Amino acid sequence: MNSAVEFPPALLKSGVINGRPLNKILLELVVYPKNLTVAQFDWVLDLYSSVCPRDRIKLFQIPESQVWSEVATPYLSQSARSAQADGRRYAYFEAARRRIQEHRAVEARLWDGCEIEDEEGSFALSIRGLKYKSRETHWYVRFLFPLSFPPDQLTNLARTIADRIDLYSGHGGPVFAYFPDNRRQAFTEIYTKARRFWGVDIDMLDFVAQRMRRELKSPCWLNLLGSPFRTDADVLGRMHALRAEHDISIYDQVFGTIIVLGKGPSGLDRNRLAKDVRLYQAMAKVMDGHILKGVDPLPGDGFLANADATDDWLHRFSPGSDWPVLRNLQ
């Protein structure tokens, strides 16, 4: 199944600066583990390698290098060379393993090198353990795929992870990717698109990753509830209505419950009164009281002109949503 057929040209089209689109629709899966051991880190790398074509595992990056390096001809630190000599897989990530063992901030990334203008889309993996003022490490794992990636494989990927890694939550489906060098212009256009297309997520990991222990992202096509969310008495009570909905698929895994809204990812074009929006509204009721709020405004003219716009977008499926209302815009 090619999910790109679900999205109209108005959503897929983007402004261009210096030959590069300001934004692009890709598929993602983000999970927020409670912790990540070295063994689990290696397992995630194996999992990504099982779904990413071998010829698209090209580049890696770690904080120690600050630049993308070729997987085929990597620049290796002394510890990485020792790991390679011992026959260890992904030896170029040995520094990341040490950081995990030492409870330090961690970043490990794989990428196929396809820039945002590449029509084929991009495969990428980002594993991060963020350190803030507390001693706790805030983890997230993000898989990024082209629109041609089968949605059922995205669901299977989430189920596999939820059977192996204890996590707080996760979400997946279509997302606005953007070119970082033109961030302000990109989010200005994303704001305009998001007003019409409610089913596409906005990447906010730079802003909210440290809050995902106790809060949830707004409803996406794929939603993953780990503990404490899926064990919350109110959430459990509200879940009964979802289980009776034949257009919603629910999978109870070892460490989380996965809720898939509809048969496939949708842009949810509000100009066409997309029928699937009711599924997302039902999910918002289940999440009530846990969805992120009080988030700093996203970049871009539309979000910055209205300080409440970011929260309005996060609660666009909630009862009494203000997202359809244009407030305080010049």
C-alpha positions as CSV (number, residue, x, y, z in Angstrom):
1,M,0.0,0.0,0.0
2,N,1.3,3.4,-0.9
3,S,-0.1,5.9,1.6
4,A,0.9,8.9,-0.7
5,V,-2.4,8.4,-2.6
6,E,-4.3,9.5,0.4
7,F,-2.8,13.0,0.3
8,P,-4.0,15.7,-2.0
9,P,-1.6,18.0,-4.0
10,A,-2.4,21.0,-1.8
11,L,-0.8,19.1,1.1
12,L,2.1,17.7,-0.8
13,K,3.0,20.9,-2.6
14,S,5.6,23.2,-0.8
15,G,7.2,26.5,-1.3
16,V,10.9,26.3,-2.5
17,I,13.9,28.3,-1.4
18,N,17.2,27.7,-3.3
19,G,15.9,24.6,-4.9
20,R,14.7,23.0,-1.6
21,P,11.1,22.5,-0.5
22,L,10.3,24.2,2.8
23,N,8.5,21.1,4.1
24,K,7.6,17.6,3.1
25,I,5.3,14.9,4.3
26,L,7.0,11.7,5.6
27,L,6.0,8.8,7.8
28,E,7.4,8.6,11.3
29,L,7.2,6.5,14.5
30,V,8.3,8.1,17.8
31,V,8.5,6.2,21.1
32,Y,9.6,7.5,24.5
33,P,11.3,4.7,26.4
34,K,11.6,4.8,30.2
35,N,15.2,3.8,29.9
36,L,17.5,2.3,27.2
37,T,20.3,-0.2,28.0
38,V,23.2,-1.0,25.7
39,A,21.5,-4.3,24.7
40,Q,18.3,-2.4,23.9
41,F,20.2,0.2,21.9
42,D,21.8,-2.5,19.8
43,W,18.3,-4.2,19.4
44,V,16.8,-0.9,18.1
45,L,19.7,-0.7,15.5
46,D,18.9,-4.3,14.4
47,L,15.2,-3.5,14.2
48,Y,15.8,-0.5,12.0
49,S,18.2,-2.5,9.8
50,S,15.4,-5.1,9.3
51,V,13.0,-2.5,7.8
52,C,15.4,-0.1,6.1
53,P,16.8,-1.2,2.7
54,R,20.5,-2.1,3.1
55,D,21.6,0.3,0.4
56,R,19.9,3.2,2.3
57,I,21.9,2.7,5.6
58,K,24.6,5.1,4.5
59,L,25.5,7.7,7.1
60,F,25.9,7.9,10.8
61,Q,26.4,10.7,13.3
62,I,27.5,11.0,17.0
63,P,28.3,14.0,19.1
64,E,31.9,13.1,19.1
65,S,32.2,13.7,15.3
66,Q,29.6,16.5,14.7
67,V,29.5,15.5,11.1
68,W,27.9,12.8,9.0
69,S,30.3,9.9,8.3
70,E,30.0,7.1,5.8
71,V,28.9,3.8,7.3
72,A,31.0,1.9,4.6
73,T,34.2,3.9,5.4
74,P,33.7,5.3,8.9
75,Y,36.0,7.5,10.8
76,L,36.5,5.5,14.0
77,S,37.6,6.5,17.5
78,Q,40.1,4.3,19.4
79,S,37.2,2.6,21.3
80,A,35.3,2.0,18.0
81,R,38.4,0.5,16.4
82,S,38.7,-1.9,19.3
83,A,35.0,-2.8,19.0
84,Q,35.4,-3.4,15.3
85,A,38.4,-5.6,16.0
86,D,36.3,-7.6,18.3
87,G,33.7,-8.1,15.6
88,R,31.1,-6.0,17.2
89,R,28.3,-4.8,15.0
90,Y,27.8,-1.0,14.6
91,A,31.3,-0.4,16.0
92,Y,31.0,3.2,14.9
93,F,28.4,3.7,17.7
94,E,30.7,2.5,20.5
95,A,30.9,6.0,21.9
96,A,27.2,6.0,22.2
97,R,27.3,2.7,24.1
98,R,29.8,4.2,26.6
99,R,27.6,7.2,27.1
100,I,24.7,4.9,28.0
101,Q,26.8,2.9,30.4
102,E,28.0,6.2,32.1
103,H,24.4,7.7,32.2
104,R,25.4,10.6,30.0
105,A,23.5,12.4,27.2
106,V,23.3,10.2,24.1
107,E,22.7,10.8,20.4
108,A,23.1,8.3,17.6
109,R,21.7,8.8,14.1
110,L,21.5,6.9,10.9
111,W,20.4,8.5,7.6
112,D,20.3,7.5,3.9
113,G,21.6,10.9,2.8
114,C,18.4,11.8,0.9
115,E,17.8,15.5,1.3
116,I,14.3,17.0,1.6
117,E,14.2,17.7,-2.2
118,D,14.7,14.0,-3.0
119,E,11.4,12.7,-4.5
120,E,12.0,9.2,-2.9
121,G,11.7,10.5,0.6
122,S,14.1,9.5,3.4
123,F,14.9,6.7,5.8
124,A,16.4,7.9,9.1
125,L,16.8,6.8,12.7
126,S,17.5,9.0,15.7
127,I,18.1,7.6,19.2
128,R,18.5,10.3,21.9
129,G,18.9,10.4,25.6
130,L,18.6,14.0,26.7
131,K,19.9,15.5,30.0
132,Y,18.3,18.5,31.6
133,K,18.7,19.9,35.1
134,S,17.6,16.7,36.7
135,R,19.7,13.6,36.7
136,E,17.0,11.7,34.7
137,T,17.6,10.9,31.1
138,H,14.7,11.7,28.7
139,W,14.7,9.2,25.9
140,Y,13.2,9.1,22.5
141,V,13.6,6.9,19.4
142,R,12.4,8.3,16.1
143,F,12.1,6.3,12.9
144,L,11.5,8.3,9.7
145,F,10.3,6.7,6.4
146,P,9.2,7.7,2.9
147,L,5.5,7.9,2.2
148,S,5.9,4.6,0.2
149,F,6.6,2.8,3.5
150,P,3.6,0.4,4.1
151,P,1.5,1.7,7.0
152,D,0.9,-1.9,8.3
153,Q,4.7,-2.2,8.7
154,L,4.7,1.0,10.8
155,T,2.0,-0.7,13.1
156,N,4.1,-3.9,13.2
157,L,7.1,-1.9,14.1
158,A,5.3,-0.2,17.0
159,R,4.0,-3.6,18.3
160,T,7.4,-5.1,18.2
161,I,8.9,-2.3,20.2
162,A,6.0,-2.3,22.7
163,D,6.7,-6.0,23.3
164,R,10.4,-5.4,24.1
165,I,10.9,-1.9,25.6
166,D,9.1,-0.4,28.6
167,L,7.9,3.0,27.5
168,Y,5.8,6.0,28.4
169,S,4.0,6.5,25.1
170,G,4.5,6.9,21.3
171,H,2.9,8.1,18.2
172,G,3.2,7.6,14.4
173,G,1.8,8.5,11.0
174,P,2.3,11.4,8.6
175,V,4.5,14.3,9.8
176,F,5.7,17.6,8.4
177,A,9.5,17.3,7.8
178,Y,11.3,20.6,7.2
179,F,14.6,22.0,6.1
180,P,16.3,23.4,9.3
181,D,18.1,26.2,7.5
182,N,14.8,27.8,6.6
183,R,13.0,26.9,9.8
184,R,11.0,30.2,10.2
185,Q,9.7,30.1,6.6
186,A,9.0,26.3,6.8
187,F,6.8,26.7,9.9
188,T,5.0,29.6,8.4
189,E,3.9,27.4,5.6
190,I,3.3,24.4,8.0
191,Y,1.0,26.6,10.0
192,T,-1.1,27.4,6.9
193,K,-1.3,23.7,6.0
194,A,-2.0,22.6,9.5
195,R,-5.1,24.8,9.6
196,R,-6.6,22.7,6.8
197,F,-5.0,19.3,7.2
198,W,-5.5,18.1,10.8
199,G,-4.1,14.6,10.4
200,V,-0.4,15.5,9.9
201,D,1.7,15.7,13.0
202,I,4.2,18.5,13.6
203,D,7.7,17.7,14.8
204,M,8.0,19.2,18.3
205,L,10.8,17.0,19.7
206,D,13.1,20.0,20.2
207,F,10.5,21.6,22.4
208,V,8.7,18.8,24.4
209,A,10.8,15.7,24.6
210,Q,11.6,16.3,28.3
211,R,7.8,16.4,29.1
212,M,6.8,13.1,27.6
213,R,7.1,11.2,30.9
214,R,3.8,12.7,32.1
215,E,2.1,14.1,29.0
216,L,1.0,12.8,25.6
217,K,1.2,14.1,22.0
218,S,-2.2,15.0,20.4
219,P,-3.9,12.1,18.6
220,C,-2.1,10.7,15.6
221,W,-2.9,7.9,13.2
222,L,-1.0,5.6,15.5
223,N,-1.0,6.1,19.2
224,L,0.9,4.1,21.8
225,L,0.0,4.3,25.5
226,G,2.4,2.8,28.0
227,S,2.3,3.1,31.8
228,P,1.3,5.1,33.6
229,F,-1.2,6.2,30.9
230,R,-2.8,2.9,30.0
231,T,-3.1,1.9,33.7
232,D,-4.8,5.2,34.6
233,A,-8.4,4.4,35.8
234,D,-10.0,7.2,33.8
235,V,-8.1,6.3,30.6
236,L,-9.1,2.7,31.0
237,G,-12.8,3.6,31.4
238,R,-12.8,5.8,28.3
239,M,-11.0,3.1,26.3
240,H,-14.2,0.9,26.3
241,A,-15.8,3.1,23.7
242,L,-12.8,2.8,21.3
243,R,-12.8,-1.0,21.6
244,A,-16.4,-1.0,20.2
245,E,-15.4,1.1,17.2
246,H,-14.9,-1.1,14.2
247,D,-12.7,1.5,12.4
248,I,-10.2,1.5,15.2
249,S,-7.6,-1.3,15.7
250,I,-6.3,-1.8,19.2
251,Y,-3.3,-4.0,20.1
252,D,-2.4,-4.8,23.7
253,Q,1.3,-5.5,23.9
254,V,3.5,-6.3,26.8
255,F,4.5,-2.7,27.6
256,G,1.9,-0.7,25.8
257,T,-1.5,-0.5,24.1
258,I,-1.5,0.6,20.4
259,I,-4.5,2.4,19.0
260,V,-4.7,2.8,15.2
261,L,-7.3,5.3,13.9
262,G,-8.8,4.3,10.6
263,K,-7.6,2.0,7.8
264,G,-4.6,4.2,6.8
265,P,-2.9,7.6,7.4
266,S,-5.0,10.5,6.4
267,G,-4.4,14.2,6.0
268,L,-7.9,14.9,7.4
269,D,-8.8,17.7,5.0
270,R,-11.2,19.8,7.0
271,N,-12.4,21.5,3.8
272,R,-13.8,18.1,2.8
273,L,-15.2,17.3,6.2
274,A,-13.1,14.2,6.6
275,K,-15.2,11.5,8.2
276,D,-12.2,10.0,10.0
277,V,-11.9,13.1,12.2
278,R,-14.4,11.6,14.6
279,L,-12.0,8.8,15.4
280,Y,-9.3,11.3,16.3
281,Q,-11.9,13.2,18.4
282,A,-12.7,9.9,20.2
283,M,-9.0,9.4,20.9
284,A,-8.7,12.9,22.3
285,K,-11.4,12.1,24.8
286,V,-9.4,9.1,25.9
287,M,-6.3,11.3,26.3
288,D,-8.2,14.1,28.0
289,G,-6.2,15.7,30.8
290,H,-2.9,14.3,29.5
291,I,-2.4,16.1,26.2
292,L,0.5,18.6,26.1
293,K,-0.4,22.2,27.0
294,G,1.4,25.3,27.9
295,V,3.9,24.7,25.1
296,D,6.1,27.6,23.9
297,P,5.0,28.9,20.4
298,L,6.4,27.1,17.5
299,P,8.4,29.2,15.0
300,G,6.7,30.6,11.9
301,D,4.5,33.7,11.5
302,G,1.2,32.1,12.2
303,F,2.3,30.4,15.5
304,L,4.2,33.5,16.7
305,A,1.4,35.9,15.9
306,N,-0.9,34.0,18.3
307,A,0.7,32.8,21.5
308,D,-2.1,30.2,21.9
309,A,-1.9,28.7,18.4
310,T,0.5,25.9,19.4
311,D,-1.7,24.7,22.2
312,D,-4.8,25.2,20.0
313,W,-3.2,22.9,17.5
314,L,-2.3,20.3,20.1
315,H,-5.9,20.3,21.2
316,R,-7.5,20.5,17.8
317,F,-9.5,17.3,18.3
318,S,-10.7,18.1,21.8
319,P,-14.2,19.3,22.6
320,G,-14.5,23.0,22.2
321,S,-11.3,23.3,20.2
322,D,-10.2,26.8,19.3
323,W,-8.0,25.6,16.4
324,P,-10.6,26.4,13.7
325,V,-10.8,30.0,15.0
326,L,-8.3,32.5,13.7
327,R,-7.5,34.7,16.7
328,N,-5.4,37.8,17.1
329,L,-3.8,37.5,13.6
330,Q,-2.8,40.6,11.7
